[in-house]
Amino acid sequence: MGYLDGFRVTLREMFRPRVTWQYPEVKRPKPERLHGRHVLNRYEDGMEKCIGCELCAGVCPARCIYVRGADNPPDAPVSPGERYGFVYEINYLRCIHCDLCVEACPTEAITEGKLFEFSFTNRDDAIYTKDELLVDDDGMPRKLPWEDWRPGEETHTSAWVRATSPSGSAQYEGFAAWSPELGFGLRPGEPAQAEADEQEGG
């Protein structure tokens, strides 16, 4: 009878509630602070936020970011500063989505959306160029053929969840210390901790 014990386990499990999600048709909700694919943002007037300072490349532990700045042309400036990001590349075969580049950026030019599902059949496709990372004229990320974008994944970026209380000082709670973005305007900050607890408690 010992060989029937295995069938008994199988039969018992057949009638228990399933914990499997029917991926990719059904997907679990993504956390607000999920780090996904990077996006290069613009100001509301369409100018690029990247000033080519290369701080993101310098802080990257995986060394997956390559930036080369150039002087802004006086007659047609690309960004408000003296320089702009002439070359911007991210190698997603190396990226560990640590978000340190977002924290290092002084102008909130680079943020991370919620998209993490993208696969490549060509290694060259894994190296995203500035043309692929920069938002379009409506402020929306460029959706590439190998990316599985779902509604809402472009609206909540990692800059949106930045702390609204710098250095833990309560006087800055609710104060937006970042600049508006093309297509979204001034994104709201996170609610105060007390308000968040009330929302979760119902």
N, C-alpha and C positions, 0 to 999 in steps of 0.2 A: 504493500500500500504506500510505501515511501514515495514512489514516483508520482502519486496523485497529489502530494502536498504542493508541488509546484503549480498544478492546475487550480488548486484551491486559492492560492494567492492571486493568480490571474483573474479568476472569477470574482473574487472579492473586490479587486481594484476596478473592475468594469463598472460597478454600480456606485462608485464614489464620485463626488463632483470633480470635474476636470479643471485643472489649473493651467492648461495649455491655451495660449492665445493663438488664434488662427492667423498667424503672421504670413504674408504681409497684408492680407485683407483687413485684419483687425490689429490695431496697434495700441500699446499701453500709452497712457498720457505721459508726456515728457515733463520732467521737473523744470521749474522756472530757471534754475541756474545751470542747466545742461550746456556744456560747451560743444558746439558743433562747427560747421563750416564757417570760415571767416568771410567778412564783408568789409569792403572799403567804402566809407560813407562820404557824403557831400553835405555842404552847408545848404541852407534853404535857397540861397541864390544860385545854386548849381556848382559853386566852386568846390574843388576837392579839399578835404580836410587834411590829407597827408601832406606834410611839409618836408618829407625826405630826410628826417633827422636820424634815421637808422637805429633809434633806441629799441624798437621791437626786435630787430635782428640781433642787437647786442645782448639782449636779455634772454633770448630764446635758448633753452637748455639743449634742444635737439638740433639746433643750427639748421632749421628748415626754412628760414626766411632770408631772402636776399633783397636788399633795397639799395638803389642808387639814386641819389638826389641830383637835381639840376637847378640852375638859376631860372627863375621865372622870366619869361619873355615880357619886357615892359609893355608892349603894345597889346598883348593878349595873355594876361596872367592866368595860370591854371589854378593856383591857390592864393589865399590872401597874403601869405608871407613872401620872403625873398626867394625861397626855394620850394620845390614840389617833388613828389615822388616820381621820378622819370621812369624807373624800373621798379617793379614790385612783384616778387614771386614767392610762392609758398609751396614747398614740396610735401605733399600729403603722405608720401611714403615714410616720412620721418616725423611729422607732426604728432605730438602727444596730447594736444588740446588742453594744455595746462592753463591757458588764459593769461600767462605772464605778459604776452605782447600787448594785450588789451590794457592791462594795468600800467604798463610802461608808457603807453602812447599819451603825449601831452595834449593832443587835440581831439581825442576820441575818434580818430580816423579809422582804426581797425577794431572791429567788434566781432563777436561770434554769434551766429544764429543757432537755431535748434536742429538744423539738418545734420545728421551724422551718417545717413545711409546713402553712400555713393560708392560705386565700384568701377574699376577701370579694366579695360581689356588691353590698353596700351599704356606703358609706363610713362610716356610723355604726357598723357592726359592727367596724370597725378600731380604734375607741376602746374599750378594755377598761375596765370599771368595777371597783370594789372587789368587787362581788358575783361577778364573773367571774374575778377574779384570786385571791381568797381560797380556800384549801383547804377541803374539806368537813369534816364531823365525823369522818371517818376519816383526815384528813390528806392526802387525795389531791386533785390538781388537778381543777378542774371542766372536763370535756371538752365543748366546744361543737360544734355541728353542722358547722361549716366547718373543723374541725381533724382532722388525720389522725394520731391517737395510735397508737403501736405499743407492744407490751409492753416494759417496762423504761425507757421514756422519762421516767417520773416519779420513778424511784428514784435517778438520778444527777443531782443538781443542781449548780450551780456552787459552792455553799457546801461541798459534799462534797469538792471537790478543792482546798479552800483549803490553803495551805502549813501544815505542822505544825511548822515551824522558824522562828518569827518572827525577823526581822532576821538570819537566817542563823545563829543560835546553835544549836549541836548539842545543847545540853542540853534544848531543847524538842522535839527530834525525837520524833514519836509522841505528843505531848501534845495532846489535843483542847482547843482554846481557844474552842469554840463551844458553844452550848446544844442540848439535845435538841429534837426536833421531834415534833409530833403524828403518830402513825402510823408513825414510823421510829425514835423514840428517839434515842440519841446516835449519829450517823453516824460511821463510822470515818474516820480520815484517810488520806492517801496513804501508801503504804509508803515506807520510807527509800530513798534513791537507790541504795544498794548492793543492797537487796532487789529493787528494780524492775529493775535491770540483770540480776540473776540470773534473775528470772522471764522476762525477754525472751530471755535466752540459753538457757533451757531447763534 
